[in-house]
Amino acid sequence: MTDAGTAEEAGSVTPDGAGAHAADESVEPNPLADRRFLVFAAGNAANNVGEALYATALPLLAYQLTDSLVVMAWLAAAVPVSDLFAPALGAWADRRGVRGLIVQGLLAQAGAALAMNLLLLGGHSAPWLLFLCAVVLETGGLAYRTGWMTGVPAQFPDCPVRARGTLNSLFLATTLAGPLLVAALLPWVGYQGLLWLNLPTFFAPLVVWAVGVRPARSAPASPHKTAPASPHKTAPASPDETAPASLDKTAPAPSHEGGRTDGGARRTAPRWVKRRAAGAQARAGAEAPPSRIRDGWDAIRQDKRISVMLVADMVLSAVCGTGLTSLIVYHLRHGWALSGQQAGLAIAGMNVASLVGNLLVSQRRRLRPWTPMTLGVAARSVALILMIVPVWPVFMFAVVLGALGQGAVMATVVMARVRYLPPGVLGRASGLIWLLTGGAALLSPVFVSALDDVVGTPPTFLVLGIATTTVLLHLRLTRAAWRPVPRPQEPARRTNEP
């Protein structure tokens, strides 16, 4: 069970809604003032530039090779397919720490990218081979993201929510370089050359790792401290339980290193003492019961805000996921007859709008999720309906408006997970969320491709816009989950008392 401090710090709510705004009013410092954060963000940004190159060049290459929307959509579906491994990777992060996931994930990405490039170089462009390489590459990327995203709260404890939001904004900012580089370099190196440029970017985070900016090596988490807070424990039982969880962790304690708590000189313990202590700690971790994936599900289910956003995110992933992105690229090339360079510039404009929407949420000092979530979904719905207008400026305005709303929704969702989920189950809960949203996103290319074949591209945009309005209805009906409810610390007064 989570201790009272961790539960309150995570902002968990009880089934009756108590504490709905407990964490929404907290203010965090700007992570950009931390030098370690800047170094970490630099390596992350270099990796993101390569990912943007890959994400832009691969569907355009698939269109050039096959002239098929179905192949484009299924290559894009490699991302949600890789999400099937998210719960296992999340449990790994909670149980064994995030360091192994980061390194092994990056090496797996580099190996899959190299294999794909060699296959294309040898003329082996069968769609199933490209899809297989894409799945391995995206699974490695998922392991890397699971590692660093789960490690953010421990690596930057003073500003975990704003650090996560800023890194998400940085991701969108660096992905702007992808379409711009495609437009600038495509005439010189071609699509395959762009994929080769992606390969060295996987090693940038490893360089940051080598200079010492990495997640701390943590002991395996005990299930007694990672389970979600009990719904029956809505008020602290004693004054000791009102202190934040971090105070208990930083309190001085006896150690084998001979440190003193009375301000005296600190002695350095012999190495054999340190080795013995490390061995005892490792044995204690090995004897701990395995982390249960169900603990992550319990954390999601018991916090109404996370549950509401999960349902909304699943619907948006199915309606506005990879299938919609492929449809927009396809319509730019096929419907509006744009060249590869022009389509890359249009995608760059879409990414700029997504970045602006993301920054409008991530750089706020306080996070109040319901408002940006609702406005973002409304913008996406209106934009999809406007895309049916056969006028180029109106279509581009709709593309920009939809990306603006989607960027705001993305920032709200990722920051809310760090804010509301207990740290001890963040990996498992995030893995389950990625699995559910990834499964919903798998429906996107199937649904969009089939609908486009039946009714055509403009009516498909209209149907998707109408489907998105159901998320607005869901948010309106669950508005009570975000209202502050007083904690039941004492019995309510009877109405017939004087």
C-alpha positions as CSV (number, residue, x, y, z in Angstrom):
1,M,0.0,0.0,0.0
2,T,1.2,3.5,-0.7
3,D,2.1,5.5,2.4
4,A,0.0,8.6,3.1
5,G,2.6,11.0,2.0
6,T,3.0,9.4,-1.5
7,A,-0.7,9.1,-2.0
8,E,-1.3,12.8,-1.2
9,E,1.7,13.9,-3.3
10,A,0.4,11.9,-6.2
11,G,-3.0,13.6,-5.9
12,S,-5.0,10.3,-5.8
13,V,-8.7,10.6,-5.4
14,T,-11.0,8.3,-3.6
15,P,-14.1,6.7,-5.2
16,D,-16.3,9.5,-3.8
17,G,-14.0,12.1,-5.5
18,A,-12.3,13.4,-2.4
19,G,-9.2,15.4,-3.1
20,A,-10.0,16.0,-6.8
21,H,-7.9,19.2,-6.8
22,A,-5.4,18.3,-4.2
23,A,-2.4,18.5,-6.6
24,D,-3.8,20.9,-9.2
25,E,-2.8,24.0,-7.2
26,S,0.9,23.1,-6.6
27,V,3.6,25.2,-8.3
28,E,6.8,23.8,-9.6
29,P,10.1,25.6,-10.6
30,N,11.2,25.8,-14.2
31,P,13.3,22.8,-15.1
32,L,15.3,24.8,-17.6
33,A,17.2,26.3,-14.7
34,D,18.7,22.9,-13.9
35,R,22.0,22.2,-15.8
36,R,21.5,18.5,-15.6
37,F,18.1,18.8,-17.2
38,L,19.6,20.8,-20.0
39,V,22.2,18.2,-20.8
40,F,19.6,15.4,-20.6
41,A,17.3,17.4,-22.9
42,A,20.1,17.9,-25.4
43,G,20.6,14.2,-25.9
44,N,16.9,13.6,-26.0
45,A,16.5,16.3,-28.6
46,A,19.2,14.9,-30.9
47,N,17.5,11.5,-30.8
48,N,14.1,13.2,-31.5
49,V,15.5,14.8,-34.7
50,G,16.4,11.4,-36.1
51,E,13.0,10.1,-35.1
52,A,11.4,13.0,-37.0
53,L,13.5,12.3,-40.1
54,Y,12.4,8.6,-39.9
55,A,8.7,9.4,-39.3
56,T,8.5,11.8,-42.2
57,A,10.6,10.0,-44.7
58,L,9.3,6.4,-44.3
59,P,5.6,7.0,-45.3
60,L,6.7,9.2,-48.2
61,L,9.1,6.4,-49.3
62,A,6.3,3.8,-48.9
63,Y,4.1,6.0,-51.2
64,Q,6.9,6.2,-53.8
65,L,7.5,2.5,-53.7
66,T,3.8,1.3,-53.6
67,D,1.5,4.2,-54.3
68,S,-0.8,2.7,-51.7
69,L,-2.5,4.3,-48.7
70,V,-2.9,0.8,-47.0
71,V,0.9,0.3,-47.0
72,M,1.5,3.8,-45.6
73,A,-1.1,3.2,-42.9
74,W,0.3,-0.2,-41.8
75,L,3.9,1.1,-41.6
76,A,2.5,3.9,-39.4
77,A,0.7,1.2,-37.4
78,A,4.1,-0.2,-36.2
79,V,3.9,2.3,-33.3
80,P,0.6,0.9,-31.8
81,V,1.8,-2.7,-32.5
82,S,4.9,-2.1,-30.3
83,D,2.6,-0.8,-27.5
84,L,1.6,-4.5,-26.9
85,F,4.9,-4.8,-25.1
86,A,4.3,-1.7,-22.9
87,P,2.9,-3.4,-19.7
88,A,5.9,-5.8,-19.6
89,L,8.4,-3.0,-20.1
90,G,6.6,-0.9,-17.5
91,A,6.8,-3.7,-15.0
92,W,10.5,-4.0,-15.8
93,A,11.0,-0.3,-15.1
94,D,9.2,-0.6,-11.7
95,R,10.9,-3.8,-10.7
96,R,14.5,-3.5,-12.0
97,G,14.9,0.2,-12.6
98,V,15.1,2.1,-15.9
99,R,18.8,2.0,-16.7
100,G,18.8,-1.2,-18.7
101,L,15.7,-0.3,-20.6
102,I,17.3,3.0,-21.9
103,V,20.5,1.4,-23.1
104,Q,19.1,-1.8,-24.6
105,G,16.2,0.1,-26.2
106,L,18.6,2.5,-28.0
107,L,20.8,-0.4,-29.2
108,A,17.7,-2.3,-30.5
109,Q,16.6,0.8,-32.4
110,A,20.0,1.2,-34.0
111,G,20.1,-2.4,-35.0
112,A,16.6,-2.4,-36.6
113,A,17.4,0.9,-38.4
114,L,20.6,-0.5,-39.8
115,A,18.8,-3.7,-41.0
116,M,16.0,-1.6,-42.7
117,N,18.6,0.5,-44.5
118,L,20.6,-2.5,-45.7
119,L,17.4,-4.2,-47.0
120,L,16.5,-1.1,-49.0
121,L,20.0,-0.8,-50.3
122,G,19.9,-4.3,-51.5
123,G,16.5,-3.8,-53.3
124,H,14.5,-5.8,-50.8
125,S,11.5,-3.4,-50.3
126,A,8.8,-6.0,-49.6
127,P,6.2,-4.2,-47.3
128,W,6.2,-7.1,-44.8
129,L,10.0,-6.8,-44.3
130,L,9.8,-3.0,-43.8
131,F,6.9,-3.5,-41.4
132,L,8.9,-6.1,-39.4
133,C,11.9,-3.8,-39.1
134,A,9.6,-0.9,-38.2
135,V,8.0,-3.0,-35.4
136,V,11.4,-3.9,-33.9
137,L,12.6,-0.2,-34.2
138,E,9.4,1.1,-32.5
139,T,9.6,-1.5,-29.7
140,G,13.2,-0.4,-29.0
141,G,12.0,3.1,-29.0
142,L,9.2,2.2,-26.5
143,A,11.7,0.6,-24.2
144,Y,13.9,3.8,-24.3
145,R,10.9,6.0,-23.7
146,T,9.5,3.9,-20.9
147,G,12.9,4.1,-19.2
148,W,13.4,7.9,-19.3
149,M,9.8,8.8,-18.8
150,T,9.5,6.6,-15.7
151,G,12.8,7.9,-14.4
152,V,11.9,11.6,-14.8
153,P,10.2,12.0,-11.3
154,A,13.3,10.5,-9.5
155,Q,15.8,12.3,-11.8
156,F,14.2,15.7,-11.4
157,P,12.3,15.5,-8.1
158,D,11.8,19.3,-7.7
159,C,9.8,19.7,-10.9
160,P,8.6,16.2,-12.2
161,V,5.4,17.4,-13.9
162,R,6.9,20.5,-15.6
163,A,10.0,18.5,-16.5
164,R,7.8,15.9,-18.2
165,G,5.8,18.6,-20.0
166,T,8.9,20.5,-21.1
167,L,10.4,17.3,-22.5
168,N,7.2,16.7,-24.4
169,S,7.3,20.2,-25.8
170,L,10.9,19.7,-26.7
171,F,10.0,16.5,-28.6
172,L,7.5,18.5,-30.7
173,A,10.0,21.3,-31.2
174,T,12.7,19.0,-32.4
175,T,10.4,17.0,-34.7
176,L,9.9,20.2,-36.6
177,A,13.4,19.6,-38.0
178,G,12.2,16.3,-39.6
179,P,9.9,17.7,-42.3
180,L,12.3,20.7,-42.8
181,L,15.3,18.5,-43.3
182,V,13.3,16.2,-45.6
183,A,12.3,19.2,-47.8
184,A,15.9,20.5,-47.8
185,L,17.8,17.3,-48.2
186,L,15.5,15.1,-50.3
187,P,16.8,16.4,-53.7
188,W,20.4,15.7,-52.6
189,V,20.3,12.3,-50.7
190,G,16.8,10.8,-51.5
191,Y,14.6,8.9,-49.1
192,Q,17.1,6.2,-48.3
193,G,19.8,8.8,-47.5
194,L,17.4,10.4,-45.0
195,L,17.0,7.0,-43.3
196,W,20.8,6.7,-43.1
197,L,21.0,10.1,-41.4
198,N,18.6,8.8,-38.7
199,L,21.0,6.0,-37.7
200,P,23.7,8.0,-35.7
201,T,21.1,9.9,-33.7
202,F,20.3,6.8,-31.6
203,F,23.7,7.2,-30.0
204,A,23.2,10.8,-28.8
205,P,21.5,9.7,-25.5
206,L,24.3,7.2,-24.9
207,V,26.8,10.0,-25.0
208,V,24.8,11.9,-22.4
209,W,24.7,8.7,-20.4
210,A,28.5,8.4,-20.7
211,V,29.1,11.9,-19.2
212,G,27.1,10.9,-16.1
213,V,23.6,12.4,-16.7
214,R,21.5,9.3,-16.1
215,P,18.8,8.0,-13.9
216,A,20.0,7.0,-10.4
217,R,20.4,3.3,-9.8
218,S,17.5,2.4,-7.6
219,A,16.7,-0.6,-5.5
220,P,13.7,-2.8,-6.7
221,A,10.4,-1.4,-5.5
222,S,8.5,-3.3,-2.9
223,P,4.9,-4.0,-3.7
224,H,4.0,-2.8,-0.2
225,K,5.0,0.7,-1.3
226,T,3.8,0.8,-4.9
227,A,0.2,-0.2,-4.7
228,P,-2.4,2.5,-5.1
229,A,-3.7,4.2,-2.0
230,S,-6.6,2.6,-0.2
231,P,-9.9,4.4,-1.0
232,H,-10.8,4.1,2.7
233,K,-7.8,6.2,3.8
234,T,-8.9,9.7,3.0
235,A,-7.4,11.5,6.0
236,P,-4.1,11.2,7.7
237,A,-4.3,9.1,10.9
238,S,-1.5,10.9,12.7
239,P,0.7,14.0,12.4
240,D,3.6,11.9,11.1
241,E,1.6,10.9,8.0
242,T,1.1,14.5,6.9
243,A,4.7,15.0,6.0
244,P,5.6,14.5,2.3
245,A,7.1,11.1,1.4
246,S,10.4,12.6,0.4
247,L,11.0,13.7,4.0
248,D,11.1,10.2,5.2
249,K,13.6,9.3,2.4
250,T,16.0,12.1,3.2
251,A,16.0,11.7,7.0
252,P,19.4,10.8,8.3
253,A,19.9,7.1,9.2
254,P,22.8,5.0,10.3
255,S,24.9,3.6,7.5
256,H,27.9,1.4,6.9
257,E,29.9,4.4,5.7
258,G,30.3,5.8,9.2
259,G,28.4,9.0,8.5
260,R,27.3,11.0,11.6
261,T,24.1,12.8,12.1
262,D,25.3,15.1,14.8
263,G,27.4,17.3,12.4
264,G,30.7,15.6,13.2
265,A,33.3,14.6,10.7
266,R,32.3,11.9,8.2
267,R,34.4,8.8,7.8
268,T,34.8,6.8,4.7
269,A,34.1,3.1,5.0
270,P,36.4,0.5,3.6
271,R,35.4,-0.9,0.2
272,W,34.7,-4.4,1.5
273,V,32.1,-2.8,3.8
274,K,30.4,-1.1,0.9
275,R,30.5,-4.3,-1.2
276,R,28.9,-6.2,1.6
277,A,26.2,-3.6,2.0
278,A,25.5,-3.6,-1.7
279,G,25.3,-7.4,-1.8
280,A,22.8,-7.3,1.1
281,Q,20.7,-4.8,-0.7
282,A,20.7,-6.8,-3.9
283,R,19.7,-10.0,-2.0
284,A,16.9,-8.1,-0.3
285,G,15.6,-6.9,-3.7
286,A,15.8,-10.4,-5.1
287,E,13.7,-11.8,-2.2
288,A,11.0,-9.2,-2.7
289,P,7.8,-10.4,-4.3
290,P,7.5,-9.6,-8.0
291,S,5.8,-6.3,-9.0
292,R,2.2,-7.0,-10.2
293,I,0.9,-5.4,-13.3
294,R,-2.5,-5.3,-11.7
295,D,-1.2,-2.7,-9.2
296,G,-0.9,-0.3,-12.2
297,W,-4.4,-1.0,-13.2
298,D,-5.7,-0.4,-9.7
299,A,-3.9,3.0,-9.7
300,I,-5.7,3.9,-13.0
301,R,-9.1,2.7,-11.9
302,Q,-9.0,4.4,-8.5
303,D,-8.2,7.9,-9.8
304,K,-11.3,9.2,-11.7
305,R,-9.2,11.8,-13.6
306,I,-6.9,9.3,-15.0
307,S,-9.8,7.0,-15.9
308,V,-11.6,9.9,-17.7
309,M,-8.6,10.9,-19.7
310,L,-7.8,7.3,-20.6
311,V,-11.2,6.8,-22.2
312,A,-10.9,10.1,-24.1
313,D,-7.4,9.2,-25.2
314,M,-8.5,5.8,-26.5
315,V,-11.2,7.3,-28.6
316,L,-8.9,10.0,-30.0
317,S,-6.2,7.3,-30.8
318,A,-8.8,5.3,-32.8
319,V,-10.3,8.3,-34.6
320,C,-7.3,10.7,-34.9
321,G,-4.4,8.3,-34.7
322,T,-1.9,7.1,-37.3
323,G,-4.7,6.5,-39.9
324,L,-5.6,10.2,-39.9
325,T,-1.9,11.3,-40.2
326,S,-1.5,9.0,-43.2
327,L,-4.7,10.2,-44.7
328,I,-3.6,13.8,-44.5
329,V,-0.2,13.0,-46.1
330,Y,-2.0,10.9,-48.8
331,H,-4.5,13.8,-49.5
332,L,-1.7,16.3,-49.7
333,R,0.1,14.1,-52.3
334,H,-2.9,12.6,-54.1
335,G,-5.7,15.1,-53.6
336,W,-3.9,18.4,-53.7
337,A,-1.1,17.0,-56.0
338,L,1.8,18.4,-53.8
339,S,5.4,17.3,-54.3
340,G,7.3,15.5,-51.6
341,Q,9.0,18.8,-50.7
342,Q,5.8,20.7,-50.5
343,A,4.1,18.0,-48.4
344,G,7.1,18.1,-46.1
345,L,6.6,21.8,-45.6
346,A,2.9,21.3,-44.9
347,I,3.7,18.7,-42.3
348,A,6.2,21.2,-40.8
349,G,3.4,23.7,-40.4
350,M,1.3,21.1,-38.7
351,N,4.1,20.3,-36.3
352,V,4.6,24.0,-35.5
353,A,0.9,24.3,-34.5
354,S,1.1,21.1,-32.4
355,L,4.2,22.6,-30.6
356,V,2.3,25.9,-29.9
357,G,-0.6,24.0,-28.4
358,N,1.7,21.9,-26.3
359,L,3.6,24.9,-25.0
360,L,0.4,26.6,-24.0
361,V,-0.2,23.8,-21.5
362,S,3.3,22.6,-20.5
363,Q,4.6,26.0,-19.6
364,R,1.8,26.9,-17.3
365,R,2.8,27.0,-13.6
366,R,-0.3,25.1,-12.6
367,L,-2.0,22.2,-14.3
368,R,-5.8,22.2,-14.5
369,P,-6.4,19.4,-17.0
370,W,-10.1,19.6,-17.8
371,T,-10.0,23.0,-19.6
372,P,-7.1,22.4,-22.1
373,M,-8.4,18.8,-22.7
374,T,-11.9,20.1,-23.6
375,L,-10.6,23.0,-25.8
376,G,-8.1,20.7,-27.5
377,V,-10.7,18.1,-28.4
378,A,-13.1,20.8,-29.6
379,A,-10.4,22.3,-31.9
380,R,-9.6,18.8,-33.4
381,S,-13.3,18.1,-34.1
382,V,-14.0,21.5,-35.8
383,A,-10.8,21.1,-37.8
384,L,-11.8,17.7,-39.2
385,I,-15.2,19.0,-40.3
386,L,-13.5,22.0,-42.0
387,M,-11.3,19.7,-44.0
388,I,-14.2,18.8,-46.3
389,V,-14.1,22.3,-47.8
390,P,-12.4,22.1,-51.2
391,V,-10.4,25.3,-50.7
392,W,-6.7,25.1,-50.1
393,P,-6.4,27.9,-47.5
394,V,-9.3,26.5,-45.5
395,F,-7.8,23.0,-45.6
396,M,-4.5,24.2,-44.3
397,F,-6.2,26.3,-41.6
398,A,-8.0,23.1,-40.5
399,V,-4.8,21.1,-40.5
400,V,-3.1,23.7,-38.3
401,L,-6.1,24.1,-36.0
402,G,-6.4,20.3,-35.5
403,A,-2.7,20.0,-34.7
404,L,-3.0,22.9,-32.2
405,G,-5.7,21.1,-30.4
406,Q,-4.0,17.8,-30.5
407,G,-0.8,19.3,-29.1
408,A,-2.7,20.7,-26.1
409,V,-4.3,17.3,-25.5
410,M,-1.0,15.5,-25.7
411,A,0.7,17.8,-23.1
412,T,-2.3,17.5,-20.7
413,V,-2.4,13.8,-20.8
414,V,1.4,13.2,-20.3
415,M,1.7,15.7,-17.5
416,A,-1.4,14.4,-15.7
417,R,0.0,10.9,-15.6
418,V,3.1,12.2,-13.7
419,R,1.0,14.4,-11.5
420,Y,-1.7,11.9,-10.4
421,L,-0.2,8.4,-10.6
422,P,1.8,7.1,-7.6
423,P,5.5,7.1,-8.4
424,G,5.9,3.4,-7.4
425,V,3.5,2.2,-10.1
426,L,4.2,4.8,-12.8
427,G,5.9,2.3,-15.1
428,R,3.2,-0.3,-14.9
429,A,0.3,2.2,-15.1
430,S,1.9,3.9,-18.1
431,G,2.5,0.6,-19.8
432,L,-1.1,-0.4,-19.4
433,I,-2.2,3.0,-20.7
434,W,0.1,2.7,-23.7
435,L,-1.3,-0.8,-24.4
436,L,-4.9,0.4,-24.3
437,T,-4.3,3.5,-26.4
438,G,-2.0,1.5,-28.8
439,G,-4.7,-1.1,-29.2
440,A,-7.2,1.6,-30.0
441,A,-4.7,3.2,-32.4
442,L,-4.5,-0.1,-34.3
443,L,-8.1,0.4,-35.3
444,S,-7.2,3.8,-36.9
445,P,-5.5,2.6,-40.1
446,V,-8.1,-0.2,-40.6
447,F,-11.0,2.1,-40.0
448,V,-9.7,5.1,-42.0
449,S,-8.5,3.0,-45.0
450,A,-11.8,1.1,-45.2
451,L,-13.9,4.3,-44.9
452,D,-11.8,6.1,-47.5
453,D,-12.3,3.2,-50.0
454,V,-16.1,3.4,-49.4
455,V,-16.9,7.1,-49.3
456,G,-13.7,8.9,-50.4
457,T,-11.4,11.3,-48.6
458,P,-13.5,14.4,-47.8
459,P,-16.4,12.5,-46.4
460,T,-14.0,10.5,-44.3
461,F,-12.8,13.7,-42.6
462,L,-16.4,14.5,-41.9
463,V,-17.1,11.2,-40.3
464,L,-14.0,11.4,-38.1
465,G,-15.0,14.9,-37.0
466,I,-18.4,13.7,-35.9
467,A,-16.9,10.8,-34.1
468,T,-14.5,13.1,-32.2
469,T,-17.4,15.1,-30.8
470,T,-18.3,12.0,-28.7
471,V,-15.2,12.8,-26.6
472,L,-16.6,16.2,-25.8
473,L,-19.8,14.6,-24.6
474,H,-17.8,12.2,-22.5
475,L,-15.8,15.1,-20.9
476,R,-19.0,17.0,-20.2
477,L,-20.7,14.0,-18.5
478,T,-17.7,13.3,-16.3
479,R,-17.1,16.9,-15.3
480,A,-17.8,16.1,-11.6
481,A,-14.6,14.0,-11.5
482,W,-12.6,17.3,-11.6
483,R,-14.6,19.2,-9.0
484,P,-13.0,19.7,-5.6
485,V,-14.7,17.6,-2.9
486,P,-13.8,18.3,0.8
487,R,-11.9,15.4,2.5
488,P,-14.2,13.7,5.0
489,Q,-11.9,14.3,8.0
490,E,-14.8,14.6,10.4
491,P,-18.5,13.6,10.4
492,A,-20.9,15.9,8.7
493,R,-23.1,18.0,11.1
494,R,-26.7,16.9,11.3
495,T,-29.3,19.4,10.0
496,N,-31.4,19.2,13.1
497,E,-28.6,20.2,15.5
498,P,-28.9,23.7,17.0
